[in-house]
Amino acid sequence: MKNLLKLLVARRLSATPIGMIALGVGWLIARRRKQRRAEPQTSRSRRRMPAHR
């Protein structure tokens, strides 16, 4: 149901230039949030080695 609502809102917003801007801004914000959530997991798995010993 939630996905259907998202689809309907996106279709309605995409019909206007201001709506397209709003969709673009929302997409960028969601993308940044997703990247920030993924960062701690990737930084834990990688161990840094010293440059020289």
N, CA and C atoms as an extended XYZ file, in Angstrom:
159
Properties=species:S:1:pos:R:3:atomname:S:1:resname:S:1:resid:I:1 pbc="F F F"
N         0.817       -1.190        0.000 N   MET     1
C         0.000        0.000        0.000 CA  MET     1
C         0.865        1.260        0.000 C   MET     1
N         1.956        1.209        0.787 N   LYS     2
C         2.853        2.365        0.872 CA  LYS     2
C         3.520        2.640       -0.480 C   LYS     2
N         3.924        1.579       -1.170 N   ASN     3
C         4.559        1.753       -2.481 CA  ASN     3
C         3.588        2.328       -3.502 C   ASN     3
N         2.332        1.922       -3.428 N   LEU     4
C         1.327        2.454       -4.337 CA  LEU     4
C         1.132        3.951       -4.094 C   LEU     4
N         1.092        4.340       -2.833 N   LEU     5
C         0.944        5.747       -2.497 CA  LEU     5
C         2.142        6.559       -3.003 C   LEU     5
N         3.342        6.014       -2.821 N   LYS     6
C         4.548        6.688       -3.328 CA  LYS     6
C         4.478        6.860       -4.845 C   LYS     6
N         4.025        5.832       -5.534 N   LEU     7
C         3.918        5.888       -6.981 CA  LEU     7
C         2.926        6.965       -7.423 C   LEU     7
N         1.780        7.010       -6.769 N   LEU     8
C         0.769        7.997       -7.140 CA  LEU     8
C         1.252        9.424       -6.879 C   LEU     8
N         1.920        9.631       -5.755 N   VAL     9
C         2.446       10.964       -5.439 CA  VAL     9
C         3.535       11.350       -6.441 C   VAL     9
N         4.408       10.419       -6.771 N   ALA    10
C         5.478       10.706       -7.719 CA  ALA    10
C         4.922       11.031       -9.107 C   ALA    10
N         3.911       10.317       -9.523 N   ARG    11
C         3.298       10.601      -10.835 CA  ARG    11
C         2.660       11.973      -10.862 C   ARG    11
N         2.018       12.338       -9.765 N   ARG    12
C         1.356       13.644       -9.695 CA  ARG    12
C         2.395       14.768       -9.688 C   ARG    12
N         3.466       14.593       -8.906 N   LEU    13
C         4.498       15.625       -8.827 CA  LEU    13
C         5.275       15.761      -10.129 C   LEU    13
N         5.475       14.669      -10.827 N   SER    14
C         6.272       14.718      -12.046 CA  SER    14
C         5.572       15.475      -13.179 C   SER    14
N         4.325       15.807      -13.001 N   ALA    15
C         3.583       16.512      -14.042 CA  ALA    15
C         3.904       18.005      -14.082 C   ALA    15
N         4.526       18.532      -13.021 N   THR    16
C         4.816       19.961      -12.967 CA  THR    16
C         6.311       20.181      -12.801 C   THR    16
N         6.837       21.308      -13.278 N   PRO    17
C         8.263       21.591      -13.119 CA  PRO    17
C         8.692       21.699      -11.650 C   PRO    17
N         7.862       22.315      -10.822 N   ILE    18
C         8.204       22.432       -9.399 CA  ILE    18
C         8.175       21.056       -8.739 C   ILE    18
N         7.254       20.227       -9.159 N   GLY    19
C         7.184       18.867       -8.636 CA  GLY    19
C         8.412       18.055       -9.009 C   GLY    19
N         8.916       18.264      -10.222 N   MET    20
C        10.144       17.564      -10.630 CA  MET    20
C        11.320       17.984       -9.773 C   MET    20
N        11.384       19.258       -9.436 N   ILE    21
C        12.457       19.743       -8.556 CA  ILE    21
C        12.326       19.096       -7.179 C   ILE    21
N        11.104       19.047       -6.664 N   ALA    22
C        10.869       18.428       -5.355 CA  ALA    22
C        11.260       16.948       -5.369 C   ALA    22
N        10.931       16.252       -6.444 N   LEU    23
C        11.311       14.838       -6.550 CA  LEU    23
C        12.826       14.674       -6.599 C   LEU    23
N        13.506       15.559       -7.316 N   GLY    24
C        14.958       15.495       -7.393 CA  GLY    24
C        15.616       15.738       -6.050 C   GLY    24
N        15.129       16.723       -5.321 N   VAL    25
C        15.681       17.023       -3.991 CA  VAL    25
C        15.431       15.851       -3.049 C   VAL    25
N        14.240       15.301       -3.086 N   GLY    26
C        13.928       14.143       -2.253 CA  GLY    26
C        14.790       12.945       -2.587 C   GLY    26
N        15.048       12.746       -3.866 N   TRP    27
C        15.906       11.633       -4.291 CA  TRP    27
C        17.326       11.805       -3.768 C   TRP    27
N        17.852       13.050       -3.850 N   LEU    28
C        19.201       13.304       -3.353 CA  LEU    28
C        19.311       13.088       -1.844 C   LEU    28
N        18.317       13.547       -1.114 N   ILE    29
C        18.325       13.374        0.341 CA  ILE    29
C        18.268       11.891        0.703 C   ILE    29
N        17.413       11.136        0.035 N   ALA    30
C        17.303        9.703        0.311 CA  ALA    30
C        18.599        8.980       -0.025 C   ALA    30
N        19.243        9.389       -1.096 N   ARG    31
C        20.510        8.769       -1.501 CA  ARG    31
C        21.604        9.020       -0.470 C   ARG    31
N        21.677       10.254        0.038 N   ARG    32
C        22.675       10.577        1.063 CA  ARG    32
C        22.426        9.806        2.346 C   ARG    32
N        21.169        9.679        2.734 N   ARG    33
C        20.843        8.914        3.945 CA  ARG    33
C        21.268        7.465        3.797 C   ARG    33
N        21.018        6.902        2.623 N   LYS    34
C        21.382        5.512        2.384 CA  LYS    34
C        22.899        5.329        2.437 C   LYS    34
N        23.647        6.291        1.895 N   GLN    35
C        25.106        6.216        1.926 CA  GLN    35
C        25.630        6.325        3.349 C   GLN    35
N        25.039        7.207        4.149 N   ARG    36
C        25.485        7.367        5.537 CA  ARG    36
C        25.213        6.121        6.353 C   ARG    36
N        24.114        5.445        6.092 N   ARG    37
C        23.822        4.203        6.809 CA  ARG    37
C        24.807        3.109        6.435 C   ARG    37
N        25.274        3.111        5.199 N   ALA    38
C        26.185        2.074        4.725 CA  ALA    38
C        27.623        2.329        5.162 C   ALA    38
N        27.992        3.571        5.466 N   GLU    39
C        29.372        3.886        5.805 CA  GLU    39
C        29.905        3.144        7.031 C   GLU    39
N        29.212        3.122        8.159 N   PRO    40
C        29.778        2.427        9.328 CA  PRO    40
C        30.038        0.949        9.080 C   PRO    40
N        29.220        0.304        8.294 N   GLN    41
C        29.413       -1.109        8.010 CA  GLN    41
C        30.669       -1.326        7.179 C   GLN    41
N        30.915       -0.474        6.189 N   THR    42
C        32.086       -0.663        5.337 CA  THR    42
C        33.360       -0.268        6.071 C   THR    42
N        33.292        0.735        6.937 N   SER    43
C        34.500        1.156        7.644 CA  SER    43
C        34.910        0.123        8.681 C   SER    43
N        33.954       -0.618        9.244 N   ARG    44
C        34.290       -1.665       10.204 CA  ARG    44
C        34.974       -2.845        9.528 C   ARG    44
N        34.534       -3.156        8.328 N   SER    45
C        35.070       -4.333        7.663 CA  SER    45
C        36.477       -4.092        7.115 C   SER    45
N        36.818       -2.843        6.823 N   ARG    46
C        38.150       -2.551        6.301 CA  ARG    46
C        39.078       -2.151        7.429 C   ARG    46
N        40.219       -2.778        7.483 N   ARG    47
C        41.240       -2.436        8.471 CA  ARG    47
C        42.380       -1.725        7.750 C   ARG    47
N        42.816       -0.623        8.295 N   ARG    48
C        43.908        0.095        7.664 CA  ARG    48
C        45.243       -0.499        8.093 C   ARG    48
N        46.097       -0.655        7.124 N   MET    49
C        47.446       -1.132        7.404 CA  MET    49
C        48.370        0.078        7.463 C   MET    49
N        49.374        0.037        8.323 N   PRO    50
C        50.305        1.158        8.364 CA  PRO    50
C        51.036        1.315        7.035 C   PRO    50
N        51.415        2.547        6.705 N   ALA    51
C        52.070        2.812        5.435 CA  ALA    51
C        53.437        2.134        5.352 C   ALA    51
N        54.153        2.126        6.450 N   HIS    52
C        55.474        1.456        6.475 CA  HIS    52
C        55.712        0.912        7.881 C   HIS    52
N        56.596       -0.043        7.959 N   ARG    53
C        56.914       -0.637        9.267 CA  ARG    53
C        58.357       -0.499        9.577 C   ARG    53
